Amino acid sequence: MKMFERIQKETHIVEDRELTASYDRFSTVFTLSLDGKVLVSKPFVFSSKYESEIEIASKIYKVHIFAFILWRSKLTVNNEVIIEELIPSRKRKSIGGLIYSLALGTARVLG
């Protein structure tokens, strides 16, 4: 993982198929594709929460994304979490950004 990569991407295997989640940091577009076919493409410019249903191998899965301050994205089926975090590197970056912002804000208040 590069420190300043534009597109953060992670691939998972679901029902013996390749599910790829990616996030473009500049355009704020989240993309979810199954075996190369785009299932979801959602920009997060004016909204921070997104839920969608997708079908994989005749099962209905739900994609849950929360993109405000702390990134959170997961895949569920029948309220059971299948993939805890679709893009772990995105979550780590959001936590790091939050810690940096809090430290900078604290330094301004104290200094």
C-alpha positions in Angstrom: 0.0 0.0 0.0 1.4 3.3 -1.1 1.1 6.3 1.3 -0.7 8.6 -1.1 -2.4 6.3 -3.6 -5.4 7.9 -5.3 -7.5 4.7 -5.6 -7.8 2.5 -2.6 -8.9 -1.0 -3.6 -9.5 -4.4 -2.0 -10.6 -7.7 -3.4 -12.7 -10.3 -1.6 -14.0 -13.7 -2.6 -17.8 -14.1 -2.1 -19.6 -17.2 -3.3 -16.5 -18.2 -5.3 -16.6 -14.9 -7.2 -14.3 -11.9 -7.1 -15.8 -8.9 -5.4 -13.7 -5.7 -5.7 -14.4 -2.6 -3.7 -12.5 0.6 -4.6 -12.6 4.3 -3.5 -11.2 7.2 -5.5 -10.0 9.8 -3.0 -10.2 12.7 -5.5 -13.6 12.1 -7.1 -15.0 10.5 -3.9 -16.5 7.6 -5.9 -17.0 4.2 -4.3 -17.2 1.4 -6.8 -18.2 -2.2 -6.2 -17.7 -4.7 -9.0 -18.2 -8.5 -9.3 -15.9 -10.3 -11.7 -15.1 -7.0 -13.4 -18.8 -5.9 -13.8 -19.7 -2.8 -11.9 -22.6 -3.3 -9.5 -22.4 0.0 -7.5 -20.8 3.3 -8.4 -21.6 6.0 -5.8 -20.0 9.4 -5.4 -19.9 10.7 -1.8 -19.9 14.5 -2.6 -23.2 15.5 -1.0 -24.1 12.4 1.0 -22.2 10.3 3.5 -24.4 7.3 4.0 -25.4 4.7 1.4 -27.1 1.3 1.4 -27.8 -0.9 -1.5 -28.8 -4.4 -2.3 -26.8 -6.5 -4.7 -27.3 -10.1 -6.0 -24.5 -12.6 -5.9 -25.2 -16.3 -6.8 -28.9 -15.8 -6.3 -28.5 -14.4 -2.8 -29.3 -10.8 -1.9 -26.5 -9.0 -0.1 -26.6 -5.5 1.4 -23.8 -3.0 1.1 -23.6 -0.5 3.9 -21.3 2.5 3.6 -20.8 5.4 6.0 -18.3 7.9 4.8 -18.5 10.8 7.3 -15.4 11.4 9.4 -14.7 7.7 10.0 -15.1 5.4 7.0 -17.2 2.3 7.4 -18.2 -0.2 4.7 -19.5 -3.7 5.1 -21.3 -6.5 3.3 -24.2 -8.4 5.0 -26.7 -11.1 4.1 -29.7 -11.6 6.3 -28.3 -9.2 8.9 -25.1 -11.4 9.2 -21.9 -9.6 8.5 -20.0 -11.3 5.7 -17.2 -8.8 5.2 -16.5 -6.6 8.2 -14.7 -3.9 6.2 -14.7 -3.7 2.4 -11.7 -1.4 2.2 -9.6 -1.7 5.3 -6.9 0.8 4.1 -9.6 3.5 3.7 -10.7 2.9 7.3 -7.1 3.2 8.5 -6.6 6.4 6.6 -9.8 7.9 8.0 -8.8 7.0 11.6 -5.3 8.5 11.0 -6.9 11.7 9.6 -9.1 12.0 12.6 -6.3 11.6 15.0 -4.2 14.1 13.1 -7.0 16.7 13.1 -7.7 16.2 16.8 -4.0 16.6 17.6 -3.7 19.7 15.4 -6.9 21.2 17.0 -5.6 20.5 20.5 -2.2 22.1 19.7 -4.0 25.2 18.4 -6.1 25.5 21.6 -3.2 24.9 23.9 -0.6 26.9 21.9 
